[in-house]
Amino acid sequence: MIGSGYLTMILFLPAAGAVLIAFVLSNREQVIRWTAAIFTFVPLALSVILFALFDRSPEAAGLIQFEEEVLWIAPINAYYHLGVDGLSLPLMALTAFLGFLVVLISWKINLRVREYFAWLLLLETSILGVFLSLDLLLFFIMWEIEVIPMYFLITIWGAGRKEYSAIKYVVYTLFGSAFMLAGILSLYFTTGSLSMLEIGNQGLGLVQSIMPAAAIFFLLLIGFAIKLPVFPFHTWLPDAHTDAPTAVSVMLAGVLIKMGGYGMIRLCVTMFPTVAQQYAVILVILAIIGVLYGAAVTMRQTDFKRLIAYSSISHMGYVLLGIFALGRVSLVGAALQMVSHGLVTGLLFAMVGLVMHNTHERDLRKFGGLARQIPVITVVFSIAGLASLGLPTTSGFAAEFLVFIGSYSSTTVPWIQGYTILGVLGVVVTAGYILWMLQRVFYGPPLEQYDGTADADVLEKAYMFALVAVIMLVGIYPAVITDVLKLGIAPVIGLLGG
Amino acid sequence: MIPHQMVWLIFLLPLFSFVIIAFVVRPLVRPESRIAGYITIAAIGGSLALSIWALFSVMAAPHHEIPVPDITWVVIEDGVTIHLGLIMDSLTAVMLIVVTVVSLMVQIYSQGYMHGDPGYHRYYAFMSLFTMSMLGLVLADNLVFMFVFWEMVGLCSYFLIGFWFHKPSAADAAKKAFIVTRLGDFGFLAGILLLYLNTGTFDIHELHELAITGVLAGTVLTWAAIGIFAGAVGKSAQFPLHVWLPDAMEGPTPVSALIHAATMVAAGVFLVARMFPLFQHSTEALTTVAIIGGITAIFAASMGLVMNDIKRVLAYSTISQLGYMMLGLGTGGVAIGIFHLFNHAFFKALLFLGAGSVNHATGTFDMRLMGGLRKYMPWTYVTFVIASLSIAGIWPLSGFWSKDEVVISAFASQPVLFYLAMITVFMTAFYMFRAVFMTFGGEYRGGAPDAHGHGGQESHHGQPHESPRVMTIPLIILAVLSIFSGLWNVTGHFGAFMGHGETHGFLEGLFHPFTLSLPWISLILAGLGILLAYAMYSKFWISAERVGGMFKPLHTLFYRKYWFDELYENIIVKNALFRGLFGGFEQFDNKAVDGAVNGVANGVIASGRAIRYAQTGQLQLYGLFMGIGILAIIFVIYFFG
């Protein structure tokens, strides 16, 4: 079969780069940066190739492609088992894409460069691992590894109350993963298997469970809900984002929180379809609260980065809505929203970081009139903002629209039409805070203290235009991604009996 | 017969022009160059030529419709497919003419008006995109595709209203326009969702079919139609979402001309016309359209009576005329509403371009600082008067014909609204000629006190003088259209083309109104309005101050715009939502949600501190506690076991 070994290369090249940077190479900054760039670019190139080679025919629905399986720990039946389907492939490609771009975004970091890039690359491997693993043990290990680089990246290279935010992130995540581990162990003792595929295909109904399926469902869900984040488990996110360095915010908003949505579809919904149907209404309500409440609180923010962070909570509400509306279109929409939000909010955080770096200011009340001084950043920021508020021709519209039509026409949850309409209302508030933010920062009379502020340089233009191009591509022709996603969603729908 | 590739080209040409200006001209060509304007004019001129070709093809085609093959956009499963396709029927053909003619005139005019503005290239880039979006909107054959262009029209007007973004008022106006119209878009989107849920299609033809055959009916149809109408209320600035349009004059004046005549606000009326079979089969929805239209017409006209800014007078007149169009759609049908849109586009574009020409000469929009301009700017004066006569509904100018049809159809089905419409006829004539006399009559009152107080290009040049020919020629062309465009339906051919009505001879039609009483009444009312304006603002027989003083409460009510801005901005948005609800959520988030998280953490630390004292390390103590524990267990087993 083609591509055997490719996934391992994608997965471990960044980690290999991290090891090389940390222990082998001389401590010359330029060498380290280039090494990091190469060791993230190759996985990106490979991901693009796999994306192109991926079998999109209708017969491939639900098939795992580029699969690799090696027995790892025989006594507990654990395998080193990698593979992608239509759901994980776009997320893997997104991670590789942002993983490369954050190296470019970090080019100007000059504090403890060697450590920084080592942690950053390790972070990429761990996130890729979550999306690629088909074995629950491997999945859990990757899920846990991610916390360590995040902790160091925030405490050392962060700003503000960075120690507080970092430890809050770690403790909150571990709190969630404790429940998740309990859930995974229960699964293992119930089925004797750690293979996501086996458990997913056979279903739990056939085996006498040691505890109610709903309990396992919720144990797993808590970990994912914290990560996504779902109201009321979201308060770690604004703190972590506000104090993290730019590149880490990009990874965090771009792909890290998507692990939550991915986990919900891959484990909770796939393994417990009936439980998911039973409790979907609760999660849909939480999703709508997240959308509206998140947007309302976003409106109140005065810190540039914190505003974008809160907007993520609102946007992730659409992911949760799409997932637990449990319809074919809504699930595709939710998955597309994950990819789209990764691109759009990744770009927004990159741009916020750039503005903050160049102006040495982060209080929205002190900005104004920057459009004259930094025109290129203004244009790109505006595009990112418009994508965030779901303007047609950007990926944000395609994703939100699919979530809306999918959820509205779903038949699983009672009163789903009402909830969806409330969710649509969030779009108006989003327009409000995005346009107000653009106005506060870029419009109005130019301010003297920002004269001579640097606009984007060549490197910065390169990564921002790359992101804009992909956002527009997905917005204008969403089939690029939905054709793949629908193959991943098809078996889930089969399990839901739709 | 026009080939379908050419139909696609109608809206792709301005898109190419946008792409070329944005990605080639703007980075590479120096800002003084006029090349961006030429590219835009060429592209829109091309679209106009193709639109004319399309119009004649549609006229010749059976059922006045040409099929155009579509492209697949996204497929989720067999049932859920979204196509990109175009409609080429009589409604589209007429709208294409309106959009391309007005846009072309505005682009030519802008060559003079925007010359020397540092944002010249940006201006033409967005003008191209704006025109493209509106053309796409009228061509779209399904609701998703339509919604895409609908939003892009809104986006372009956001950028063009906020064109001089360094002015806080412009940035505010742009934001207001986008958010208020988005409130309506929420209804539109909800309507689309409801239709999709019940029919499984976004295709406009199929939806028409389902509504006509009665498959789509009852409350679903009513609510879907009302949702769609909510979108139209936002875009077409109908009550109660009218507040954005008067502020939208912060953009360059040619932009206002385009927004008020052919794009943006026309989109709402077009949307209702496009979905008309749905409205037609729901009495409630159709009545809603008529009532909102009728109320808006008189409500906006009342505010137009007292404004001193010429563009504000025109803005309220647009809202009022859009109300007429809605009233026409709600009581008479597509042909009547769209015919008024068609005529209004030419005279309203002319009025705005005239106002821009006046501003070019005087540096202000405040009519109290103008006066006497007929001597200095004869072309602007003559064309402006023609447009004013047309909008006032004077026979045989275009406004007479379409307004007359609206009034007659209102009389037939909604008598109350008919009376409102008649009062509005009087008000319209009054405020338009009030503007004419204040601007062009009497003696010149000196223009803007501070010549450079305005942003961008809008500064004056001392003594007022006529605008350059590149600006007056579009005025003249539009004036000719304002005189003659109404004659299309004198013979009933416009109505027949749009699908109903009979045709008759030209002369018969031309004098037919004088055989009826209604046209006489409206002509007399309009004449009285003009006469009153003449008495108050030209001859000063009646003192405007005294009249204002006599009706002080009314005057204040109109002048303060019924306090709608205060209600929306201060009471609802700033206090109830931002300070109240959202502020409360923020406090809740910080204190309660995050407080709980930190509380749990602190609780763990505190309990750790407390329990720490149990770990004394003394074996005797541990032994004692163990003994107590064993006794307790025995005790429990003995009594409860």
Boltz contact constraints between the chains, C-beta under 6 A:
constraints:
  - contact:
      token1: [A, 232]
      token2: [B, 593]
      max_distance: 6.0
  - contact:
      token1: [A, 235]
      token2: [B, 593]
      max_distance: 6.0
  - contact:
      token1: [A, 235]
      token2: [B, 594]
      max_distance: 6.0
  - contact:
      token1: [A, 235]
      token2: [B, 597]
      max_distance: 6.0
  - contact:
      token1: [A, 293]
      token2: [B, 585]
      max_distance: 6.0
  - contact:
      token1: [A, 296]
      token2: [B, 582]
      max_distance: 6.0
  - contact:
      token1: [A, 296]
      token2: [B, 585]
      max_distance: 6.0
  - contact:
      token1: [A, 297]
      token2: [B, 585]
      max_distance: 6.0
  - contact:
      token1: [A, 297]
      token2: [B, 586]
      max_distance: 6.0
  - contact:
      token1: [A, 297]
      token2: [B, 589]
      max_distance: 6.0
  - contact:
      token1: [A, 299]
      token2: [B, 582]
      max_distance: 6.0
  - contact:
      token1: [A, 300]
      token2: [B, 582]
      max_distance: 6.0
  - contact:
      token1: [A, 300]
      token2: [B, 586]
      max_distance: 6.0
  - contact:
      token1: [A, 328]
      token2: [B, 77]
      max_distance: 6.0
  - contact:
      token1: [A, 329]
      token2: [B, 76]
      max_distance: 6.0
  - contact:
      token1: [A, 329]
      token2: [B, 80]
      max_distance: 6.0
  - contact:
      token1: [A, 332]
      token2: [B, 76]
      max_distance: 6.0
  - contact:
      token1: [A, 371]
      token2: [B, 165]
      max_distance: 6.0
  - contact:
      token1: [A, 391]
      token2: [B, 151]
      max_distance: 6.0
  - contact:
      token1: [A, 391]
      token2: [B, 155]
      max_distance: 6.0
  - contact:
      token1: [A, 392]
      token2: [B, 148]
      max_distance: 6.0
  - contact:
      token1: [A, 392]
      token2: [B, 151]
      max_distance: 6.0
  - contact:
      token1: [A, 405]
      token2: [B, 196]
      max_distance: 6.0
  - contact:
      token1: [A, 408]
      token2: [B, 193]
      max_distance: 6.0
  - contact:
      token1: [A, 408]
      token2: [B, 197]
      max_distance: 6.0
  - contact:
      token1: [A, 409]
      token2: [B, 197]
      max_distance: 6.0
  - contact:
      token1: [A, 421]
      token2: [B, 190]
      max_distance: 6.0
  - contact:
      token1: [A, 424]
      token2: [B, 186]
      max_distance: 6.0
  - contact:
      token1: [A, 424]
      token2: [B, 189]
      max_distance: 6.0
  - contact:
      token1: [A, 428]
      token2: [B, 182]
      max_distance: 6.0
  - contact:
      token1: [A, 428]
      token2: [B, 183]
      max_distance: 6.0
  - contact:
      token1: [A, 428]
      token2: [B, 186]
      max_distance: 6.0
  - contact:
      token1: [A, 431]
      token2: [B, 179]
      max_distance: 6.0
  - contact:
      token1: [A, 431]
      token2: [B, 182]
      max_distance: 6.0
  - contact:
      token1: [A, 432]
      token2: [B, 179]
      max_distance: 6.0
  - contact:
      token1: [A, 435]
      token2: [B, 175]
      max_distance: 6.0
  - contact:
      token1: [A, 435]
      token2: [B, 178]
      max_distance: 6.0
  - contact:
      token1: [A, 439]
      token2: [B, 171]
      max_distance: 6.0
  - contact:
      token1: [A, 439]
      token2: [B, 175]
      max_distance: 6.0
  - contact:
      token1: [A, 443]
      token2: [B, 165]
      max_distance: 6.0
  - contact:
      token1: [A, 443]
      token2: [B, 171]
      max_distance: 6.0
  - contact:
      token1: [A, 444]
      token2: [B, 168]
      max_distance: 6.0
  - contact:
      token1: [A, 444]
      token2: [B, 171]
      max_distance: 6.0
  - contact:
      token1: [A, 445]
      token2: [B, 166]
      max_distance: 6.0
  - contact:
      token1: [A, 478]
      token2: [B, 74]
      max_distance: 6.0
  - contact:
      token1: [A, 479]
      token2: [B, 74]
      max_distance: 6.0
  - contact:
      token1: [A, 482]
      token2: [B, 74]
      max_distance: 6.0
  - contact:
      token1: [A, 486]
      token2: [B, 76]
      max_distance: 6.0
